[in-house]
Amino acid sequence: MTAYHEEQRFHGAFFAMLLGALLVATISTIAGVLATRSAEPWAFALGPAAVVLIAVLLTLSHLDVDVDERGVRIAFRYLWPARRIAFGDITTVAVRRYWALWEYGGWGVRLGPAGWAYVTGGDVGVQLRLRRGLPVLIGSRRPEELEAAIRAGMARGRPG
């Protein structure tokens, strides 16, 4: 049974910036092809095809966070394999503010100086410290609920 479920999509501003960057890259590619007078049909199709493919993947992708009897499951659909963290592997859990760009180098699934991050936008999440491995930050729009569900699961797993 799932005690907590949250589905998040990329933040609109991030998505718009990324598509803008892809559009600039596409225009640059086409300009480069025209400047070198390369008339290969695939060269003209490559930039727009890449933009469409990335836009479709980002539109379909979403971050799923589930807390059930086995632990925390984090899945970035269509972009990254799912990760399961057992309650017994978590030493501490806390809600905290973060700066995705500074601490992790951006949004999505990131490995930065502060550990792993699974974020789509916002600046508040739940930090997990693990027995082994790097800390994990999970961005959330309902961080207090996520923290409470994880704490409840950790308490159920302790012998008492």
Backbone as CSV, one residue per row, in Angstrom:
resi,resn,N_x,N_y,N_z,CA_x,CA_y,CA_z,C_x,C_y,C_z
1,MET,0.832,-1.176,0.000,0.000,0.000,0.000,0.886,1.253,0.000
2,THR,0.529,2.223,-0.781,1.299,3.455,-0.879,0.825,4.452,0.180
3,ALA,1.754,4.898,1.023,1.438,5.874,2.061,1.530,7.294,1.531
4,TYR,2.296,7.472,0.458,2.489,8.806,-0.112,2.791,8.656,-1.589
5,HIS,2.203,9.527,-2.395,2.495,9.570,-3.825,2.481,11.025,-4.278
6,GLU,3.485,11.381,-5.069,3.535,12.718,-5.650,4.081,12.607,-7.066
7,GLU,3.447,13.303,-7.968,3.893,13.354,-9.362,4.182,14.810,-9.698
8,GLN,5.381,15.065,-10.220,5.786,16.427,-10.549,6.267,16.497,-11.984
9,ARG,5.992,17.603,-12.615,6.494,17.863,-13.966,7.471,19.015,-13.897
10,PHE,8.271,19.155,-14.952,9.228,20.246,-14.970,8.524,21.579,-14.831
11,HIS,9.149,22.491,-14.130,8.654,23.848,-13.924,8.571,24.560,-15.270
12,GLY,7.546,25.343,-15.501,7.307,26.001,-16.776,8.452,26.881,-17.247
13,ALA,9.070,27.644,-16.349,10.163,28.540,-16.742,11.377,27.730,-17.206
14,PHE,11.684,26.660,-16.503,12.805,25.805,-16.887,12.549,25.201,-18.265
15,PHE,11.346,24.711,-18.453,10.972,24.094,-19.720,11.079,25.092,-20.867
16,ALA,10.609,26.312,-20.653,10.675,27.351,-21.684,12.131,27.710,-22.007
17,MET,12.980,27.814,-20.973,14.401,28.122,-21.204,15.073,27.018,-22.016
18,LEU,14.776,25.779,-21.670,15.388,24.657,-22.371,14.951,24.628,-23.830
19,LEU,13.671,24.799,-24.077,13.197,24.806,-25.463,13.775,25.986,-26.236
20,GLY,13.929,27.125,-25.574,14.561,28.280,-26.219,16.003,27.971,-26.611
21,ALA,16.732,27.323,-25.717,18.121,26.945,-26.017,18.173,25.956,-27.173
22,LEU,17.238,25.028,-27.201,17.196,24.060,-28.297,16.867,24.742,-29.618
23,LEU,15.991,25.716,-29.570,15.642,26.458,-30.775,16.854,27.226,-31.307
24,VAL,17.609,27.855,-30.416,18.828,28.566,-30.822,19.824,27.592,-31.435
25,ALA,19.972,26.416,-30.820,20.892,25.403,-31.360,20.446,24.953,-32.749
26,THR,19.146,24.796,-32.935,18.625,24.394,-34.242,18.905,25.460,-35.300
27,ILE,18.645,26.703,-34.961,18.898,27.796,-35.904,20.389,27.881,-36.227
28,SER,21.236,27.686,-35.217,22.686,27.700,-35.445,23.110,26.571,-36.378
29,THR,22.519,25.400,-36.192,22.839,24.262,-37.057,22.445,24.554,-38.498
30,ILE,21.251,25.061,-38.688,20.789,25.381,-40.045,21.661,26.476,-40.659
31,ALA,22.005,27.491,-39.867,22.867,28.569,-40.378,24.236,28.020,-40.763
32,GLY,24.753,27.094,-39.956,26.046,26.484,-40.270,25.994,25.668,-41.549
33,VAL,24.917,24.942,-41.739,24.756,24.141,-42.955,24.674,25.063,-44.168
34,LEU,23.906,26.142,-44.030,23.787,27.086,-45.145,25.119,27.787,-45.438
35,ALA,25.872,28.114,-44.403,27.139,28.813,-44.585,28.172,27.944,-45.290
36,THR,28.137,26.649,-45.021,29.088,25.741,-45.670,28.549,25.217,-46.988
37,ARG,27.352,25.628,-47.318,26.684,25.237,-48.578,26.511,23.724,-48.688
38,SER,26.340,23.098,-47.545,26.056,21.673,-47.534,24.555,21.507,-47.736
39,ALA,24.183,20.847,-48.786,22.765,20.708,-49.111,22.233,19.324,-48.757
40,GLU,22.889,18.645,-47.825,22.434,17.314,-47.420,21.090,17.441,-46.693
41,PRO,20.077,16.698,-47.142,18.751,16.806,-46.513,18.765,16.444,-45.027
42,TRP,19.581,15.469,-44.643,19.607,15.058,-43.235,20.143,16.178,-42.345
43,ALA,21.017,17.030,-42.888,21.578,18.115,-42.089,20.492,19.118,-41.703
44,PHE,19.552,19.372,-42.601,18.459,20.290,-42.292,17.467,19.670,-41.313
45,ALA,17.307,18.371,-41.365,16.332,17.690,-40.514,16.868,17.405,-39.118
46,LEU,18.177,17.371,-38.960,18.777,16.977,-37.688,18.396,17.915,-36.535
47,GLY,18.549,19.209,-36.719,18.240,20.170,-35.651,16.789,20.132,-35.229
48,PRO,15.846,20.309,-36.175,14.427,20.266,-35.781,14.017,18.916,-35.187
49,ALA,14.569,17.830,-35.690,14.236,16.503,-35.143,14.701,16.389,-33.696
50,ALA,15.891,16.912,-33.409,16.405,16.872,-32.034,15.522,17.698,-31.110
51,VAL,15.108,18.866,-31.556,14.236,19.719,-30.745,12.922,19.009,-30.459
52,VAL,12.332,18.413,-31.470,11.049,17.722,-31.289,11.212,16.531,-30.348
53,LEU,12.261,15.741,-30.523,12.490,14.573,-29.674,12.670,14.982,-28.210
54,ILE,13.510,15.965,-27.967,13.749,16.399,-26.589,12.491,17.014,-25.989
55,ALA,11.762,17.798,-26.762,10.517,18.405,-26.266,9.493,17.328,-25.897
56,VAL,9.374,16.300,-26.722,8.432,15.211,-26.436,8.841,14.472,-25.164
57,LEU,10.131,14.151,-25.043,10.605,13.455,-23.841,10.349,14.278,-22.582
58,LEU,10.638,15.571,-22.643,10.425,16.420,-21.470,8.948,16.610,-21.167
59,THR,8.120,16.642,-22.185,6.683,16.785,-21.966,6.107,15.532,-21.317
60,LEU,6.565,14.370,-21.742,6.065,13.111,-21.186,6.672,12.768,-19.827
61,SER,7.892,13.222,-19.594,8.589,12.833,-18.367,7.977,13.504,-17.146
62,HIS,8.094,12.823,-16.036,7.660,13.365,-14.758,8.359,12.618,-13.637
63,LEU,8.444,13.266,-12.503,9.066,12.679,-11.324,7.972,12.076,-10.458
64,ASP,8.066,10.776,-10.220,7.142,10.082,-9.318,7.883,9.748,-8.035
65,VAL,7.301,10.126,-6.904,7.858,9.788,-5.596,6.791,9.006,-4.848
66,ASP,7.145,7.794,-4.428,6.222,6.945,-3.685,6.878,6.473,-2.404
67,VAL,6.108,6.470,-1.334,6.545,5.895,-0.070,5.572,4.766,0.232
68,ASP,6.101,3.546,0.338,5.261,2.395,0.650,5.905,1.606,1.782
69,GLU,5.447,0.389,2.012,5.957,-0.395,3.142,7.426,-0.802,2.989
70,ARG,7.956,-0.731,1.766,9.348,-1.151,1.518,10.339,-0.001,1.564
71,GLY,9.868,1.244,1.388,10.787,2.376,1.404,10.328,3.486,0.479
72,VAL,11.299,4.231,-0.032,11.033,5.374,-0.908,11.420,4.971,-2.323
73,ARG,10.520,5.219,-3.254,10.800,4.928,-4.660,10.739,6.236,-5.431
74,ILE,11.840,6.525,-6.163,11.946,7.752,-6.939,12.113,7.340,-8.395
75,ALA,11.239,7.829,-9.261,11.309,7.455,-10.680,11.138,8.688,-11.542
76,PHE,12.118,8.952,-12.390,12.010,10.036,-13.361,11.610,9.378,-14.674
77,ARG,10.309,9.264,-14.903,9.756,8.528,-16.047,10.334,9.004,-17.369
78,TYR,10.702,8.033,-18.185,11.207,8.213,-19.551,12.592,8.833,-19.630
79,LEU,13.175,9.217,-18.503,14.489,9.847,-18.551,15.559,9.120,-17.743
80,TRP,15.154,8.416,-16.667,16.144,7.867,-15.757,15.559,6.635,-15.072
81,PRO,16.379,5.616,-14.787,15.857,4.434,-14.090,15.364,4.771,-12.673
82,ALA,14.394,4.016,-12.211,13.847,4.218,-10.865,14.877,3.821,-9.811
83,ARG,14.770,4.454,-8.663,15.653,4.155,-7.534,14.791,3.885,-6.313
84,ARG,15.128,2.806,-5.587,14.423,2.480,-4.350,15.406,2.598,-3.191
85,ILE,14.963,3.290,-2.151,15.777,3.441,-0.940,14.993,2.818,0.205
86,ALA,15.540,1.774,0.783,14.879,1.095,1.898,14.942,1.979,3.147
87,PHE,13.917,1.870,3.993,13.889,2.669,5.223,15.119,2.407,6.085
88,GLY,15.584,1.166,6.106,16.759,0.817,6.910,18.044,1.480,6.445
89,ASP,18.071,1.958,5.211,19.260,2.631,4.684,19.277,4.127,4.990
90,ILE,18.163,4.650,5.508,18.047,6.091,5.785,18.410,6.345,7.242
91,THR,19.357,7.270,7.455,19.725,7.618,8.836,18.984,8.862,9.314
92,THR,18.840,9.869,8.447,18.095,11.075,8.821,17.267,11.557,7.636
93,VAL,16.212,12.264,7.958,15.337,12.852,6.940,14.950,14.247,7.427
94,ALA,15.017,15.233,6.526,14.691,16.598,6.927,14.224,17.413,5.724
95,VAL,13.258,18.280,5.970,12.822,19.238,4.951,13.860,20.348,4.920
96,ARG,14.246,20.768,3.717,15.195,21.874,3.616,15.035,22.615,2.296
97,ARG,15.501,23.852,2.291,15.556,24.653,1.069,16.838,24.318,0.330
98,TYR,16.775,24.407,-0.985,17.953,24.148,-1.802,17.968,25.101,-2.979
99,TRP,19.116,25.203,-3.619,19.278,25.996,-4.821,19.797,25.036,-5.877
100,ALA,18.915,24.554,-6.728,19.240,23.480,-7.678,20.445,23.811,-8.551
101,LEU,20.505,25.018,-9.062,21.584,25.387,-9.969,22.928,25.420,-9.248
102,TRP,22.972,25.977,-8.056,24.226,26.124,-7.323,24.675,24.795,-6.699
103,GLU,23.762,24.088,-6.058,24.137,22.879,-5.323,24.283,21.642,-6.212
104,TYR,23.486,21.578,-7.275,23.452,20.362,-8.080,23.719,20.601,-9.566
105,GLY,23.841,21.833,-9.968,24.115,22.121,-11.371,22.889,22.137,-12.261
106,GLY,21.695,22.169,-11.687,20.487,22.255,-12.496,19.368,21.378,-11.986
107,TRP,18.432,21.082,-12.887,17.224,20.327,-12.543,17.255,18.973,-13.227
108,GLY,16.397,18.078,-12.771,16.371,16.715,-13.294,17.009,15.792,-12.274
109,VAL,17.645,14.740,-12.747,18.425,13.859,-11.873,19.848,14.380,-11.947
110,ARG,20.369,14.825,-10.825,21.674,15.485,-10.821,22.565,14.914,-9.719
111,LEU,23.842,14.877,-10.005,24.851,14.538,-9.006,25.734,15.762,-8.857
112,GLY,25.696,16.368,-7.691,26.468,17.577,-7.453,27.276,17.459,-6.177
113,PRO,27.927,18.539,-5.785,28.733,18.516,-4.563,27.925,18.135,-3.320
114,ALA,26.623,18.407,-3.332,25.775,18.103,-2.176,25.165,16.701,-2.239
115,GLY,25.496,15.900,-3.259,24.942,14.553,-3.396,24.005,14.454,-4.589
116,TRP,23.068,13.500,-4.518,22.102,13.285,-5.587,20.885,14.184,-5.384
117,ALA,20.315,14.638,-6.478,19.081,15.422,-6.419,18.134,14.927,-7.499
118,TYR,16.865,14.874,-7.145,15.779,14.558,-8.071,14.816,15.731,-7.967
119,VAL,14.921,16.696,-8.897,14.148,17.929,-8.787,13.596,18.357,-10.144
120,THR,12.402,18.940,-10.121,11.794,19.466,-11.344,11.619,20.968,-11.280
121,GLY,11.731,21.551,-10.127,11.549,22.982,-9.943,11.338,23.263,-8.471
122,GLY,11.154,24.503,-8.140,10.953,24.861,-6.739,12.273,24.949,-5.996
123,ASP,12.172,25.154,-4.689,13.383,25.294,-3.886,13.271,24.622,-2.520
124,VAL,12.284,23.722,-2.353,12.122,23.007,-1.093,12.026,21.518,-1.391
125,GLY,12.678,20.735,-0.556,12.638,19.292,-0.743,12.921,18.569,0.553
126,VAL,13.081,17.259,0.435,13.377,16.411,1.580,14.755,15.803,1.368
127,GLN,15.634,16.034,2.340,17.011,15.534,2.279,17.088,14.210,3.039
128,LEU,17.593,13.180,2.376,17.815,11.885,3.020,19.309,11.677,3.193
129,ARG,19.734,11.374,4.401,21.114,10.955,4.651,21.077,9.438,4.756
130,LEU,22.010,8.798,4.077,21.993,7.338,3.983,23.150,6.716,4.756
131,ARG,22.978,5.456,5.153,24.051,4.724,5.830,25.269,4.581,4.925
132,ARG,25.003,4.322,3.646,26.076,4.189,2.657,25.725,5.069,1.474
133,GLY,26.712,5.726,0.944,26.483,6.520,-0.249,26.206,7.983,0.047
134,LEU,26.005,8.706,-1.021,25.793,10.148,-0.949,24.369,10.494,-0.518
135,PRO,24.180,11.677,0.070,22.828,12.125,0.422,21.951,12.239,-0.824
136,VAL,20.644,12.161,-0.618,19.672,12.260,-1.706,18.668,13.348,-1.348
137,LEU,18.496,14.293,-2.262,17.486,15.334,-2.101,16.350,15.040,-3.070
138,ILE,15.125,15.074,-2.559,13.943,14.874,-3.389,13.140,16.173,-3.359
139,GLY,13.067,16.852,-4.491,12.255,18.061,-4.571,10.786,17.682,-4.386
140,SER,10.033,18.551,-3.703,8.634,18.225,-3.437,7.804,19.488,-3.312
141,ARG,6.568,19.399,-3.746,5.623,20.492,-3.539,4.881,20.313,-2.213
142,ARG,5.043,19.126,-1.608,4.439,18.825,-0.306,5.501,18.195,0.603
143,PRO,6.573,18.932,0.895,7.700,18.332,1.612,7.376,17.834,3.023
144,GLU,6.508,18.528,3.727,6.179,18.093,5.091,5.462,16.740,5.066
145,GLU,4.562,16.548,4.107,3.855,15.262,3.983,4.832,14.147,3.615
146,LEU,5.749,14.433,2.691,6.743,13.430,2.286,7.619,13.058,3.473
147,GLU,8.092,14.048,4.197,8.928,13.784,5.373,8.172,12.931,6.396
148,ALA,6.910,13.276,6.656,6.109,12.530,7.631,5.911,11.082,7.205
149,ALA,5.670,10.844,5.917,5.479,9.474,5.418,6.766,8.667,5.563
150,ILE,7.909,9.287,5.282,9.194,8.586,5.414,9.478,8.294,6.877
151,ARG,9.249,9.272,7.753,9.481,9.050,9.190,8.585,7.922,9.724
152,ALA,7.332,7.897,9.273,6.413,6.839,9.718,6.918,5.473,9.254
153,GLY,7.396,5.393,8.026,7.939,4.131,7.517,9.194,3.704,8.269
154,MET,10.048,4.666,8.594,11.263,4.354,9.359,10.901,3.847,10.753
155,ALA,9.881,4.461,11.388,9.467,4.044,12.718,8.874,2.637,12.709
156,ARG,8.133,2.293,11.648,7.557,0.941,11.540,8.647,-0.113,11.390
157,GLY,9.744,0.265,10.775,10.820,-0.689,10.519,11.734,-0.929,11.715
158,ARG,11.646,-0.088,12.732,12.515,-0.243,13.915,11.941,-1.294,14.845
159,PRO,12.819,-2.128,15.392,12.325,-3.066,16.401,11.901,-2.300,17.645
160,GLY,10.846,-2.700,18.242,10.398,-1.880,19.339,9.736,-2.590,20.394
